[in-house]
Amino acid sequence: NALQLGFEEQKEKNATLPERKRLEKLGLKPMKVFREFRFEGDEAPFSVGDEVKVDVFQEGDRVRLTGWSKGKGFQGVVKRHGFGGGPKTHGQSDRHRAPGSLGQSSYPSRVFKGLRMAGRMGGDRVTVKNRRIVRVLAEQNMLMVEGVVPGARNGLVLISN
């Protein structure tokens, strides 16, 4: 038993043909984002075409927020993993932000898997749990949540309890 929710209307020409036809049969407009949610029991909490507003939440509820963290591109080990870097003096000219040694010598003659190195940072799915709803603004269809919300401004956030 699952329920599919759509968010943010899309131009007809930007939707795929199968998606357009499926929604036409239901009498709905194309949406940019679709998410599926499972529910308990046989009776669906909403019928086809219903609009889900923020008034399904109450003040004081604890919710889980899921979003995509801001992408930061290719970063070194100092920024990505918080390494200390090398000494700044005593003849060191290019080791300030270097990772240091990567492994041992002739045995095991390899770098162990999972070693923290430079690479792409951010752009990951992040979930923060147990955030309290401070206020429900039903007229503006907005929630005020305590603490940080993952992702960039105007980014999509999945709110679930």
N, C-alpha and C positions, 0 to 999 in steps of 0.2 A: 504494500500500500504506500503510494508515494504521491506527492503534490508538487507540481512544477510552477515556480514563480518566475515572472519576467520583470525586467527592470529597464527603464529608459527606452522610449519609443525610437524606432529606427525607420529610415526611409525605405519604402517598398523595394526600390531598385537595389538596395544594399543587402537585402535578405536573400538567402539561397532559395531556389525554386521549391525544393521539397519542404522547406520550413514555411514558406509563404502559403503553399497549398494546405499544409497541415493546420495552420492558424486560420486560414479562410474558412475551412470546414467548421471550426469552432466559433467563427465570427469575431476573431481577435486581430489586432494589429501586430506587425512584427516588432520584436524587442531586441535590444542590443545584447542583454545578458539574460541567461536562463539558469536557474538553479533548481535542483530537485531535493525535496525533503521527505523523509519517511515519517509516517504517523502511525500511532497505535490504533487498533480497532478497525471496524469495517466502515464506519461513517466518516466521511471526509469533513474536516473542520470548515472548509470553504467550498463553494461551487464554482464552476467554470466562469471566468470573467470577473469574479469578485476582486475588489481592490483591497489590498492589505495595508493598513495604516499603522502608525506607531502606537495607537491606543490599545494594541494588543499587549503592550508592556505597561507596568505600573511603577510608580516611584518606589525606590527601595529594592526592586528586583535585582538579582545578580545575573549578569550576562557575560557571554564570551564574544570577543571581537576578533575577527579574522580579516587581515588585509595583506597587502604586498609591501614589504619594506622598500625604502628608496634605494635604487641602484646607485652604487658608487664607482662602478667601473673596476679596472685592474688596480689593485692596491698592494703595497708591500707588506711585509710581516709586522712592521711597527704599528701601522694603522689597523691592519686586519686582525692581528692576534695579540697586539699589545706587547710585543717583544721590546727589550730594553735597548737594543742596538749595541754598537761597539764603543770603545773609548774615543773621546773627542780629541785627545792629545797624544803625546808620546809617539809621534811619527805616523799616526793614522790619518790618511787623507781621503780614503774612499770606503771606510767601513762603518760610518756613523749609523746607517739604517740597514745594515746587512744582517741576514739571519744568523750568521755564525756557522758552526760545524753542522753538517747534515747527517753524519753517521760515524761509524767506526772505520777501522783500517782494513787490512786484508781479510779479516773475518768479522762480520759476515759478508763483506764485499758488496754491499747493496745498501740502499736507503729503505728503512722500514716503511711499510704502508701507513698512511694516515698522518705522516709528518706534516706539521703546519708550515705552509709555505705561502709565498705571494700568489695572488690570483684574484678572480672576480669577487667582489664584495657587494652584499645587498641584493635587492631584487628577489628576496625569498618570501615564501608564505609565512606570516607571523601570526600567532594566536596569543592574545592576552586573556587570561581567565579571571572570573570572579570580580568583574567591574560592576560597581553599584550605579544604578540609574538615579541621578540626582533630580531631574525634572523631565516631565513629558510635556512637550509643547504641541498639543494636538492640532491647533489652528495652522501652524507652520509645518506640521508633519516632521518634527525634529525631536531628537533625544539629547539630553545633556547627561554625559557619562563622566564619572569620576576617574581621573588618571589619564594616562596616555592612550592614544588611538594609533594603531600601526598604519603606516603608509603616508603618502603625500597629501597635500591639500586637494580637495575635490576628487580624491581617489575613492574607489568602491570599498565598502566595509561590510562584511557579513556579520549580522548580529543574531546570536542564538542563545537560548537559555537551557 
